[in-house]
Amino acid sequence: MELGKVGLSEDHYFRFPHELSGGQVQRLGIASALVIGPKLIVCDEPVSALDVSIQAQILNMLMQLQKELGLSLLFISHDIGVIRFISDRIGVMYLGTLVEETDTEELFANPLHPYTKGLFASVPDPYIERDGFSELSGEQPVRTEDFKGCAFSTRCPHATEKCRQEAPVFREVKPGHKVACHMVEE
């Protein structure tokens, strides 16, 4: 049974939801995903409601399962520290648009998109270099079918008229590092 792989006993199978802790509920969800023998598990905010020590246990367990079972994890989170810990590659999205994607160490050493830089500026993490980063300000646009330009242009300190009129192409600007920004080369 998959329960043993996630640190639960068979007794947990017969418990009611209110009899389980938050960490046990997450483990049970992971066990249910493992039952079908997947190659990919989509983890959407799997540790956001857990305290830090339980978060670490769940993350370590996911990484162990990834190695043992040859799993790929698509990890979705707003917690940049968690993302940094568990990810090999990171894709940064803004309003449903992929704006930057590269390997984890490259992203933290050399973020290129202004939104990524703004995210890093807003995180209290002593391991993130903040030279030249500014916190995000401005209003998020309402994206209708008439919307033109870069989704981040209303909040970007470097936006030009081109940014407001023409959506940038998501392209590779260095080997393995893609970004959607008109201003990256400038």
C-alpha positions, -999 to +999 in steps of 0.1 A: +000+000+000+012+035-008+005+048+027+039+034+040+057+053+013+044+086+027+050+078+063+014+068+073+001+035+086-028+015+074-048+029+104-048+063+087-068+049+058-098+044+081-097+078+098-122+106+092-107+139+077-112+157+110-090+131+127-060+139+106-035+167+109-026+190+080+006+171+073-013+138+074-039+151+049-011+162+026+006+128+029-027+111+022-032+132-009+003+123-022-004+086-014-036+087-035-017+103-064+010+075-062-016+047-064-018+049-102+020+049-107+024+083-123+054+097-140+043+133-131+026+147-101+013+183-101+018+198-067-003+229-063+006+247-031+012+214-013+028+229+018+013+264+020-010+257+050+016+238+070+040+250+097+077+251+087+088+219+103+060+199+086+067+217+053+103+205+055+091+169+061+067+170+032+093+186+008+120+161+018+095+132+014+086+145-021+122+147-031+129+112-018+099+098-037+111+116-068+144+098-066+130+064-056+101+063-082+116+084-110+089+110-106+087+144-122+071+171-100+054+202-113+055+224-082+033+254-081+038+279-052+039+315-042+067+308-017+099+315-035+120+299-007+101+266-011+104+268-048+142+274-045+146+244-022+127+218-043+132+229-079+158+222-106+142+247-130+118+275-123+092+292-145+080+326-132+045+336-142+027+370-141-010+371-147-010+337-163+019+345-186+053+328-184+078+357-181+111+339-172+123+303-171+158+289-163+175+266-139+172+275-102+207+287-095+208+309-127+175+325-117+187+334-083+221+346-095+209+365-125+171+372-127+164+391-159+127+400-159+116+430-138+088+411-122+112+384-110+135+411-096+105+426-079+095+393-064+130+388-050+130+424-036+098+416-016+111+383+000+129+385+033+157+361+024+193+369+033+206+346+005+189+367-023+211+394-038+191+426-041+214+451-058+193+472-081+160+455-072+130+475-063+097+464-047+067+461-069+042+490-071+014+500-094-018+484-104-023+450-121-040+455-154-074+440-162-067+417-191-095+417-216-095+406-252-086+442-261-055+443-239-023+450-257+013+449-248+032+433-219+011+422-190+037+437-166+039+471-183+017+489-158+040+480-130+074+479-147+098+508-139+114+503-174+083+501-195+083+520-228+056+527-253+066+495-271+060+476-239+025+490-237+016+482-273+034+450-282+036+418-261+072+406-258+081+372-273+092+345-248+127+337-261+161+323-251+184+352-243+213+330-229+217+293-231+189+277-210+175+311-199+143+323-215+125+356-208+096+377-222+108+413-220+116+439-246+142+456-223+163+425-215+191+434-239+191+471-231 
